[in-house]
Amino acid sequence: MQEKEIIIQDVEHISLAAKEFISVVGDRRVFSFDGKMGAGKTTFIKAICKELQVQDNVCSPTFAICNVYFSETEGEVYHFDFYRLDSEEQALDIGVEENFYSGQWCFIEWGDNVKNLIPEDCTYVRIEEIEDKQRRIIVELQ
């Protein structure tokens, strides 16, 4: 496994980090984001979606569990937040497996709550807070 590190200097430079992320991940489409509450998972996913030309309002699907956005260039983009999930069965009930294997962009927050459902080819992304509000994005490339 190879790791790629991307540093976000501040929120004004997040679009540069999102562009670098898209370049680094190539054809990969399923991503599980890990980081402490408030680390910036949703904020970074929002920046990635903006670079993917998503026209919808990108926000945390904390209560909806799944938000589906549309991009003129990429089609449907799935954004999951499994923080409030009680069981993997709940995820199955909303059809996550179909989304995970659709070939479309899938961004997963709190993936540990559905770890048995996540595809083997999932790319894991850690977001760490570092000094002066900077963030370190670590992309685990298989």
C-alpha positions in Angstrom: 0.0 0.0 0.0 1.2 3.5 -0.8 0.1 6.7 1.0 -0.2 10.1 -0.6 -0.2 13.1 1.7 -2.0 16.4 0.8 -1.8 19.4 3.0 -4.5 22.0 3.2 -2.9 25.2 4.4 -6.2 26.9 5.1 -9.8 26.9 3.9 -8.9 29.3 1.1 -6.7 26.7 -0.4 -9.0 23.8 -0.1 -9.9 23.8 -3.8 -6.2 23.1 -4.7 -6.2 20.2 -2.3 -9.5 18.9 -3.9 -8.0 19.1 -7.4 -4.9 17.3 -6.2 -7.0 14.6 -4.6 -9.0 14.0 -7.8 -5.7 13.7 -9.7 -4.2 11.3 -7.2 -7.1 8.9 -7.0 -7.4 8.3 -10.7 -10.2 5.8 -11.5 -11.0 5.0 -7.9 -14.6 5.9 -7.0 -15.4 4.7 -3.5 -13.8 6.5 -0.6 -14.2 6.2 3.2 -13.2 9.3 5.1 -12.0 9.0 8.7 -11.2 11.8 11.1 -12.3 13.2 14.4 -15.6 15.0 14.7 -15.0 18.5 13.2 -11.8 17.5 11.3 -13.2 18.6 8.0 -14.5 15.5 6.3 -17.7 17.2 5.0 -15.9 20.4 4.1 -13.3 18.5 2.1 -16.0 16.3 0.3 -17.8 19.6 -0.5 -14.6 20.9 -2.1 -14.2 17.7 -4.1 -17.8 17.9 -5.3 -17.3 21.5 -6.4 -14.3 20.3 -8.5 -16.5 17.6 -9.9 -18.9 20.3 -11.0 -21.7 19.2 -8.7 -24.5 21.8 -8.9 -26.4 20.8 -5.8 -25.9 22.2 -2.3 -23.4 19.7 -0.7 -24.0 19.2 3.0 -23.7 16.6 5.6 -26.2 13.8 5.2 -26.2 13.1 9.0 -29.9 12.6 9.3 -30.7 11.6 5.7 -27.8 9.0 5.7 -27.3 9.5 2.0 -27.4 12.6 -0.2 -27.3 12.2 -4.0 -25.9 15.1 -6.0 -25.8 15.6 -9.7 -22.8 16.6 -11.8 -23.1 17.5 -15.5 -19.7 15.7 -16.1 -19.9 12.8 -13.6 -23.6 12.0 -13.2 -24.7 11.0 -9.8 -22.4 11.5 -6.8 -23.3 9.7 -3.5 -22.4 11.1 -0.1 -23.0 8.9 3.0 -22.8 9.7 6.7 -23.2 6.6 8.8 -22.5 8.4 12.2 -26.1 7.8 13.4 -26.6 4.4 12.0 -27.6 1.7 14.5 -26.8 -1.3 12.3 -25.4 -2.4 9.0 -28.9 -3.7 8.2 -30.1 -0.1 8.1 -27.6 0.7 5.4 -28.6 -2.3 3.4 -32.3 -1.2 3.7 -31.4 2.1 1.9 -29.6 0.2 -0.9 -26.0 1.3 -0.2 -24.5 -1.8 -1.9 -26.1 -0.8 -5.2 -24.5 2.7 -4.8 -21.1 1.4 -3.7 -20.9 -0.8 -6.8 -22.4 1.6 -9.2 -19.1 3.0 -10.6 -20.2 6.5 -9.5 -18.3 8.7 -7.0 -19.2 7.5 -3.4 -18.0 9.5 -0.4 -18.5 7.8 2.9 -18.2 9.4 6.4 -18.0 7.2 9.5 -17.4 4.1 7.4 -16.4 2.0 10.4 -20.1 1.7 11.1 -20.6 -0.3 7.9 -17.1 -1.8 7.6 -18.5 -5.2 6.5 -20.3 -3.6 3.6 -17.6 -1.4 2.1 -16.1 -2.8 -1.1 -12.6 -4.2 -1.1 -11.4 -1.6 -3.6 -12.4 1.3 -1.3 -9.8 4.0 -0.9 -9.4 5.1 2.7 -8.8 8.8 3.5 -7.7 10.1 6.9 -8.1 13.8 7.8 -5.9 15.0 10.6 -5.8 18.4 12.2 -2.4 20.0 12.3 -1.2 23.4 13.5 -2.8 26.7 12.6 -6.1 25.2 11.3 -4.2 23.2 8.6 -5.3 19.7 7.7 -3.3 16.7 6.5 -5.2 14.4 4.1 -3.7 10.9 3.9 -4.9 8.9 0.9 -4.2 5.1 1.2 -3.7 3.9 -2.4 -3.9 0.2 -3.0 
